[in-house]
Amino acid sequence: MINIVCPIIEKKERQLIKEVLDSKILASGKYVEQFEQSFAKYSGAKFGIANANGTTSLHVALLMCGIKPGDKVVTTPFSFIATANSILFCGAKPIFTDIDPKTFNIDPIELENTLIKERNIKAVLIVHLYGLSCDMDAILKLKKKYKFELIEDSCQAHGAEFKNKKVGSFGDAAAFSFYATKNIITGEGGIILTNDRKSDKYGRQIVNHGRDTYSIHTVLGYNYRLTNLAAAIGIAQLEQIENRIAKRISNALKYNDAFKNLPFLKTPSIPTNCRHVFHQYTIKISAKERDMFIKYLAKNGVSSGIYYSSVIYKQPFYKKLGYKSGLCGQAEKIAKEVVSIPVHPVLSKADTDKVVEVIKSYGKC
Ligand SMILES: *Cc1c(COP(=O)(O)O)cnc(C)c1O
């Protein structure tokens, strides 16, 4: 079976983990600080706050932007549920706006309509889904016009670029995940990026019980700290990220070329001003065919995944909060059409050849 994910752990990870174990400094330690600095530098942001996971990163990022109970935060319904949940953690209200079916990301035109209709929007939480940056020119223009805090959910987009600038460096704060299936892994882990020194200081307090100096706690905080062990893995991972992105892109371009004339599927589009890092390679296939197609792939040794089979507001918990179907028509339609296929850097040429052959033969049997 050709798997949809394949975590990579190499010699460097083992070596650094051994060093941490030998040092017996398992919780906060020098690797946490080193990882924060290297990841922030890599992403073109001034400050990085390592912490427990992508979800806690989102929560802290929203708090750093001053999100309070009752505030309205606009986001996409086509993402992992953690995106919207983090808004609820703050006691704020998620307002869902529709996506562009070509990029799977928030449609700036829809976003502007929502900003006009809803008024008093405190923040916009965008998601660079599958590793593709949102249209940052359009979104920054709206930020200037409507004055909202901008948070980037970059959990799938380490190293992704818009006009040669990396995601995570555009907004007031950004959240990344290093969960075991992401493009950089530490098992569980996350980081918040910001360019604002005051905000960085506040975020650092939030992840560490609101602590200002030793035993002085000035704000409400949590224990969202990252371990030295996890950070050591992250450092080794970060050293390899560009090689691994290059392999993902090369696999994706091979698929885009091989599948371009197939009538039953649509390949992902890559806007010319973006570097798509292909956390997922996601095709669209008609809703009626999708189940059959996925079964066909599995029967022929190719695993696949659906990210995401439902928009967030149609999840039972969100229905209970009063959200109704039909809110975002494009996102609801797309949720029935997407299929992600293996694109990770461990795939051999034989693997990607096989994926191409299997998919090209669909419908001939
Ligand atoms: C993975 C992910 C998260 C959550 O990250 P965790 O580290 O699993 O908490 C949030 N948003 C998106 C878009 C993700 O892909």
Ligand as a Chemical Component Dictionary entry (heavy atoms), coordinates in Angstrom:
data_LIG
# 
_chem_comp.id                   LIG 
_chem_comp.type                 NON-POLYMER 
_chem_comp.pdbx_formal_charge   0 
_chem_comp.three_letter_code    LIG 
# 
loop_
_chem_comp_atom.comp_id 
_chem_comp_atom.atom_id 
_chem_comp_atom.alt_atom_id 
_chem_comp_atom.type_symbol 
_chem_comp_atom.charge 
_chem_comp_atom.model_Cartn_x 
_chem_comp_atom.model_Cartn_y 
_chem_comp_atom.model_Cartn_z 
_chem_comp_atom.pdbx_ordinal 
LIG C1 C1 C 0 -3.325 20.285 12.254 1  
LIG C2 C2 C 0 -4.126 21.518 12.172 2  
LIG C3 C3 C 0 -4.499 22.239 13.314 3  
LIG C4 C4 C 0 -4.266 21.746 14.705 4  
LIG O1 O1 O 0 -2.962 21.419 15.005 5  
LIG P1 P1 P 0 -2.676 20.367 16.185 6  
LIG O2 O2 O 0 -1.192 20.424 16.330 7  
LIG O3 O3 O 0 -3.169 19.038 15.729 8  
LIG O4 O4 O 0 -3.371 20.854 17.396 9  
LIG C5 C5 C 0 -5.187 23.425 13.136 10 
LIG N1 N1 N 0 -5.499 23.889 11.916 11 
LIG C6 C6 C 0 -5.168 23.213 10.794 12 
LIG C7 C7 C 0 -5.531 23.805 9.458  13 
LIG C8 C8 C 0 -4.485 22.003 10.887 14 
LIG O5 O5 O 0 -4.182 21.334 9.770  15 
# 
loop_
_chem_comp_bond.comp_id 
_chem_comp_bond.atom_id_1 
_chem_comp_bond.atom_id_2 
_chem_comp_bond.value_order 
_chem_comp_bond.pdbx_ordinal 
LIG C1 C2 SING 1  
LIG C2 C3 SING 2  
LIG C2 C8 DOUB 3  
LIG C3 C4 SING 4  
LIG C3 C5 DOUB 5  
LIG C4 O1 SING 6  
LIG O1 P1 SING 7  
LIG P1 O2 DOUB 8  
LIG P1 O3 SING 9  
LIG P1 O4 SING 10 
LIG C5 N1 SING 11 
LIG N1 C6 DOUB 12 
LIG C6 C7 SING 13 
LIG C6 C8 SING 14 
LIG C8 O5 SING 15 
# 
